[in-house]
Amino acid sequence: MAVAPLSQEEIDDRLAELPGWSHDAGRLTRSYELGSHFAATALVVHVARVQEELNHHSELTLGYRTVSLAVNTHSAGGAVTDLDFELARRVRDLAPAHGAH
């Protein structure tokens, strides 16, 4: 499926709906803090499942009590696209159930 890069204006407008997410070095990024390493690990597993559903994968980093994501669309030359925002929205919606903030 071909995806088109978003303009900086489109990225900025969409980021307004995703508190905590930012556009940095050509990628959407976000870090979450959780109450324990187990909770962080559970969030990583949940995010991995969503990425498989979307067939769109981020750089996903597990720390002691943190989870960080960085995503862009390789098939669009490393640009930010609708796919990246769909993944970010899905993560935004599931993170609170894991106690992430």
Backbone as a printed PyTorch tensor [residue, N CA C, xyz], in Angstrom:
tensor([[[ 0.8400, -1.1790,  0.0000],
         [ 0.0000,  0.0000,  0.0000],
         [ 0.8850,  1.2420,  0.0000]],

        [[ 0.7000,  2.1130, -0.9570],
         [ 1.4680,  3.3510, -1.0280],
         [ 0.9280,  4.3530, -0.0180]],

        [[ 1.8380,  5.0060,  0.6510],
         [ 1.4510,  6.0370,  1.6110],
         [ 2.2200,  7.3130,  1.2830]],

        [[ 1.5440,  8.4300,  1.4710],
         [ 2.1500,  9.7180,  1.1350],
         [ 2.6950, 10.3950,  2.3880]],

        [[ 3.8630, 11.0270,  2.2680],
         [ 4.4000, 11.7840,  3.3930],
         [ 3.4600, 12.9340,  3.7560]],

        [[ 3.4050, 13.2550,  5.0360],
         [ 2.6120, 14.3870,  5.5000],
         [ 3.4750, 15.6370,  5.5390]],

        [[ 2.8500, 16.7800,  5.3180],
         [ 3.5750, 18.0480,  5.4140],
         [ 3.8240, 18.3700,  6.8800]],

        [[ 4.7340, 19.2930,  7.1340],
         [ 5.0050, 19.7010,  8.5110],
         [ 3.7470, 20.2720,  9.1610]],

        [[ 2.9540, 21.0100,  8.3990],
         [ 1.7040, 21.5640,  8.9350],
         [ 0.7350, 20.4510,  9.3300]],

        [[ 0.6110, 19.4240,  8.4880],
         [-0.2690, 18.3000,  8.8090],
         [ 0.2240, 17.5630, 10.0560]],

        [[ 1.5280, 17.3860, 10.1540],
         [ 2.1140, 16.7280, 11.3280],
         [ 1.8170, 17.5380, 12.5820]],

        [[ 2.0460, 18.8370, 12.5350],
         [ 1.7940, 19.6930, 13.7010],
         [ 0.3250, 19.6570, 14.1160]],

        [[-0.5760, 19.7050, 13.1470],
         [-2.0110, 19.6620, 13.4530],
         [-2.3860, 18.3460, 14.1340]],

        [[-1.8650, 17.2530, 13.6430],
         [-2.2050, 15.9470, 14.2030],
         [-1.5570, 15.7170, 15.5690]],

        [[-0.3820, 16.2840, 15.7700],
         [ 0.2710, 16.1440, 17.0710],
         [-0.5230, 16.8280, 18.1840]],

        [[-1.3080, 17.8310, 17.8310],
         [-2.1330, 18.5190, 18.8290],
         [-3.1200, 17.5650, 19.4850]],

        [[-3.4490, 16.4730, 18.8020],
         [-4.3850, 15.4720, 19.3260],
         [-3.6750, 14.3350, 20.0620]],

        [[-2.3530, 14.4150, 20.1550],
         [-1.5650, 13.3370, 20.7650],
         [-0.6130, 13.9070, 21.8200]],

        [[-1.1400, 14.2830, 22.9770],
         [-0.2750, 14.8330, 24.0300],
         [ 0.8830, 13.8820, 24.3520]],

        [[ 2.0600, 14.4550, 24.4990],
         [ 3.2410, 13.6790, 24.8350],
         [ 4.0280, 13.1910, 23.6310]],

        [[ 3.3910, 13.1610, 22.4700],
         [ 4.0860, 12.7640, 21.2480],
         [ 4.7510, 13.9810, 20.6320]],

        [[ 5.8750, 13.7610, 19.9530],
         [ 6.5570, 14.8570, 19.2740],
         [ 7.1160, 14.3730, 17.9360]],

        [[ 7.5300, 15.3300, 17.1490],
         [ 8.1510, 15.0490, 15.8530],
         [ 9.6100, 15.4380, 16.0070]],

        [[10.4780, 14.4390, 15.9450],
         [11.8970, 14.6750, 16.2000],
         [12.7260, 13.8600, 15.2110]],

        [[13.6070, 14.5370, 14.5070],
         [14.5130, 13.8790, 13.5560],
         [13.7570, 13.0220, 12.5380]],

        [[12.6130, 13.5440, 12.0760],
         [11.8540, 12.8560, 11.0370],
         [11.0400, 11.6710, 11.5180]],

        [[10.8270, 11.5780, 12.8330],
         [10.0460, 10.4670, 13.3870],
         [ 9.0810, 10.9920, 14.4370]],

        [[ 7.9760, 10.2810, 14.6300],
         [ 7.1100, 10.5410, 15.7690],
         [ 7.7140,  9.8020, 16.9530]],

        [[ 7.7960, 10.4690, 18.0980],
         [ 8.4080,  9.8460, 19.2690],
         [ 7.5600, 10.0640, 20.5130]],

        [[ 7.6870,  9.1250, 21.4310],
         [ 6.9960,  9.2350, 22.7190],
         [ 7.6660,  8.2810, 23.6940]],

        [[ 7.7910,  8.7060, 24.9460],
         [ 8.2490,  7.8390, 26.0240],
         [ 7.1810,  7.8030, 27.0940]],

        [[ 6.9900,  6.6370, 27.6670],
         [ 6.0300,  6.4410, 28.7490],
         [ 6.7710,  5.9570, 29.9890]],

        [[ 6.3140,  6.4070, 31.1520],
         [ 6.7940,  5.8880, 32.4230],
         [ 5.7010,  4.9980, 33.0040]],

        [[ 6.1290,  3.8920, 33.5950],
         [ 5.1890,  2.9380, 34.1740],
         [ 5.5960,  2.6190, 35.6020]],

        [[ 4.7120,  1.9560, 36.3260],
         [ 4.9410,  1.6980, 37.7430],
         [ 5.9250,  0.5970, 38.0470]],

        [[ 6.1960, -0.2680, 37.0760],
         [ 7.1200, -1.3730, 37.3110],
         [ 7.6870, -1.8560, 35.9890]],

        [[ 8.7190, -2.6610, 36.0910],
         [ 9.2930, -3.2540, 34.8840],
         [ 8.2910, -4.2170, 34.2380]],

        [[ 7.5480, -4.9320, 35.0560],
         [ 6.5410, -5.8590, 34.5260],
         [ 5.4820, -5.1010, 33.7250]],

        [[ 5.0070, -3.9670, 34.2580],
         [ 4.0010, -3.1670, 33.5430],
         [ 4.5740, -2.6460, 32.2250]],

        [[ 5.8340, -2.2240, 32.2380],
         [ 6.4680, -1.7430, 31.0070],
         [ 6.5690, -2.8680, 29.9820]],

        [[ 6.9250, -4.0590, 30.4510],
         [ 7.0310, -5.2100, 29.5570],
         [ 5.6700, -5.5620, 28.9630]],

        [[ 4.6260, -5.5080, 29.7820],
         [ 3.2750, -5.7980, 29.2870],
         [ 2.8660, -4.7900, 28.2110]],

        [[ 3.2160, -3.5190, 28.4160],
         [ 2.9050, -2.5070, 27.4050],
         [ 3.6370, -2.8160, 26.1010]],

        [[ 4.8890, -3.2040, 26.1820],
         [ 5.6480, -3.5450, 24.9740],
         [ 4.9570, -4.6810, 24.2140]],

        [[ 4.5130, -5.6970, 24.9260],
         [ 3.8340, -6.8220, 24.2730],
         [ 2.5460, -6.3470, 23.6030]],

        [[ 1.8040, -5.4900, 24.2800],
         [ 0.5540, -4.9830, 23.7210],
         [ 0.8260, -4.1320, 22.4720]],

        [[ 1.8360, -3.2690, 22.5400],
         [ 2.2020, -2.4490, 21.3840],
         [ 2.6500, -3.3500, 20.2280]],

        [[ 3.4170, -4.3800, 20.5270],
         [ 3.8730, -5.3050, 19.4770],
         [ 2.6900, -5.9520, 18.7700]],

        [[ 1.6600, -6.3010, 19.5230],
         [ 0.4670, -6.8960, 18.9110],
         [-0.2140, -5.8980, 17.9660]],

        [[-0.3370, -4.6530, 18.4010],
         [-0.9330, -3.6210, 17.5430],
         [-0.0970, -3.4240, 16.2880]],

        [[ 1.2120, -3.4130, 16.4330],
         [ 2.0860, -3.2370, 15.2690],
         [ 1.8940, -4.3810, 14.2740]],

        [[ 1.7240, -5.5780, 14.7690],
         [ 1.4720, -6.7060, 13.8750],
         [ 0.1330, -6.5330, 13.1620]],

        [[-0.8960, -6.0790, 13.8880],
         [-2.2020, -5.8490, 13.2690],
         [-2.1170, -4.8180, 12.1520]],

        [[-1.3410, -3.7720, 12.3800],
         [-1.2040, -2.7010, 11.3920],
         [-0.1620, -3.0120, 10.3220]],

        [[ 0.6530, -4.0330, 10.5680],
         [ 1.8110, -4.3160,  9.7240],
         [ 2.6630, -3.0620,  9.5650]],

        [[ 2.8840, -2.4090, 10.6940],
         [ 3.6650, -1.1740, 10.7420],
         [ 4.3710, -1.1480, 12.0860]],

        [[ 5.6900, -1.0600, 12.0700],
         [ 6.4740, -1.2790, 13.2760],
         [ 7.3440, -0.0680, 13.6160]],

        [[ 7.4210,  0.1950, 14.9170],
         [ 8.2420,  1.2870, 15.4150],
         [ 9.5440,  0.7320, 15.9760]],

        [[10.4540,  1.6420, 16.2990],
         [11.5710,  1.2950, 17.1650],
         [10.9770,  1.3370, 18.5660]],

        [[10.9710,  0.2260, 19.2190],
         [10.3080,  0.0640, 20.5070],
         [11.3750, -0.3080, 21.5250]],

        [[11.5450,  0.5430, 22.5490],
         [12.6140,  0.3470, 23.5240],
         [12.0360,  0.1510, 24.9130]],

        [[12.4290, -0.9360, 25.5480],
         [12.0140, -1.2530, 26.9050],
         [13.1340, -0.8910, 27.8600]],

        [[12.8110, -0.0430, 28.8390],
         [13.7370,  0.2680, 29.9140],
         [13.2390, -0.3560, 31.2000]],

        [[13.8380,  0.0040, 32.3160],
         [13.4400, -0.5780, 33.5920],
         [11.9620, -0.3410, 33.8810]],

        [[11.5350,  0.9170, 33.8120],
         [10.1140,  1.2610, 33.9870],
         [ 9.6730,  2.2320, 32.9030]],

        [[10.2680,  2.1280, 31.7380],
         [ 9.9440,  3.0220, 30.6290],
         [ 9.7720,  2.2410, 29.3340]],

        [[ 8.9900,  2.8370, 28.4510],
         [ 8.8210,  2.3310, 27.0910],
         [ 8.9140,  3.5430, 26.1750]],

        [[ 9.7620,  3.4470, 25.1610],
         [ 9.9180,  4.5300, 24.1940],
         [ 9.6400,  4.0120, 22.7920]],

        [[ 9.0030,  4.8620, 22.0010],
         [ 8.7010,  4.5290, 20.6130],
         [ 9.2210,  5.6350, 19.7110]],

        [[ 9.6630,  5.2320, 18.5320],
         [10.0400,  6.1690, 17.4690],
         [ 9.5930,  5.5140, 16.1730]],

        [[ 8.8280,  6.2540, 15.3630],
         [ 8.2580,  5.6290, 14.1650],
         [ 8.2130,  6.6120, 12.9970]],

        [[ 8.5280,  6.0750, 11.8350],
         [ 8.2930,  6.7400, 10.5580],
         [ 8.0130,  5.6230,  9.5530]],

        [[ 7.7780,  5.9920,  8.3230],
         [ 7.3800,  5.0010,  7.3250],
         [ 8.5000,  4.8080,  6.3170]],

        [[ 9.1470,  3.6520,  6.4060],
         [10.2810,  3.3710,  5.5270],
         [ 9.8750,  3.3590,  4.0590]],

        [[ 8.6820,  2.8430,  3.7620],
         [ 8.2460,  2.7700,  2.3640],
         [ 7.9220,  4.1370,  1.7720]],

        [[ 7.9100,  5.1790,  2.6240],
         [ 7.7060,  6.5520,  2.1500],
         [ 9.0000,  7.3440,  2.3030]],

        [[10.1180,  6.6450,  2.2350],
         [11.4160,  7.3190,  2.3160],
         [11.7660,  7.8000,  3.7120]],

        [[11.1890,  7.1840,  4.7310],
         [11.4720,  7.5900,  6.1040],
         [10.6720,  8.7970,  6.5560]],

        [[ 9.6290,  9.1430,  5.8130],
         [ 8.7780, 10.2830,  6.1730],
         [ 7.7110,  9.8500,  7.1740]],

        [[ 7.0750, 10.8220,  7.7880],
         [ 5.9330, 10.5710,  8.6640],
         [ 4.6730, 10.5500,  7.8050]],

        [[ 3.8370,  9.5200,  8.0270],
         [ 2.6260,  9.3180,  7.2270],
         [ 1.4340,  9.0240,  8.1390]],

        [[ 0.2910,  8.8120,  7.5040],
         [-0.9190,  8.4170,  8.2320],
         [-0.6990,  7.1510,  9.0560]],

        [[ 0.0890,  6.2220,  8.5430],
         [ 0.3510,  4.9750,  9.2640],
         [ 0.9850,  5.2410, 10.6290]],

        [[ 1.8950,  6.1950, 10.6700],
         [ 2.5660,  6.5250, 11.9240],
         [ 1.5840,  7.1100, 12.9310]],

        [[ 0.6980,  7.9490, 12.4550],
         [-0.3030,  8.5290, 13.3530],
         [-1.3280,  7.4990, 13.8060]],

        [[-1.6610,  6.5460, 12.9580],
         [-2.5720,  5.4820, 13.3740],
         [-1.9360,  4.6660, 14.5000]],

        [[-0.6720,  4.3210, 14.3510],
         [ 0.0180,  3.5880, 15.4140],
         [ 0.0720,  4.4230, 16.6890]],

        [[ 0.4040,  5.7000, 16.5750],
         [ 0.4720,  6.5700, 17.7550],
         [-0.8790,  6.6630, 18.4590]],

        [[-1.9540,  6.7960, 17.6960],
         [-3.2970,  6.8460, 18.3010],
         [-3.6370,  5.5490, 19.0260]],

        [[-3.3030,  4.4450, 18.4160],
         [-3.5920,  3.1510, 19.0470],
         [-2.8040,  2.9890, 20.3450]],

        [[-1.5450,  3.4010, 20.3390],
         [-0.7280,  3.3230, 21.5590],
         [-1.2830,  4.2780, 22.6110]],

        [[-1.6480,  5.4850, 22.2100],
         [-2.2460,  6.4510, 23.1450],
         [-3.4560,  5.8580, 23.8450]],

        [[-4.2740,  5.1350, 23.0970],
         [-5.4990,  4.5870, 23.6310],
         [-5.2740,  3.3890, 24.5620]],

        [[-4.2160,  2.6280, 24.3490],
         [-3.9980,  1.4400, 25.1740],
         [-3.0750,  1.6780, 26.3630]],

        [[-2.2330,  2.6880, 26.2910],
         [-1.2310,  2.9120, 27.3480],
         [-1.8250,  3.1290, 28.7420]],

        [[-2.9030,  3.9010, 28.8940],
         [-3.4390,  4.1110, 30.2430],
         [-3.8480,  2.8170, 30.9610]],

        [[-4.2870,  1.8240, 30.2390],
         [-4.6780,  0.5510, 30.8570],
         [-3.4960, -0.1400, 31.5220]],

        [[-2.2890,  0.2500, 31.1290],
         [-1.0720, -0.3120, 31.7020],
         [-0.4870,  0.6020, 32.7910]],

        [[-1.1860,  1.6920, 33.0820],
         [-0.6990,  2.6350, 34.0730],
         [ 0.3700,  3.5700, 33.5470]],

        [[ 0.4940,  3.6630, 32.2370],
         [ 1.5300,  4.5000, 31.6170],
         [ 1.1390,  5.9740, 31.6770]],

        [[ 2.1430,  6.7920, 31.8670],
         [ 1.9710,  8.2450, 31.8050],
         [ 3.2250,  8.9040, 31.2820]]])
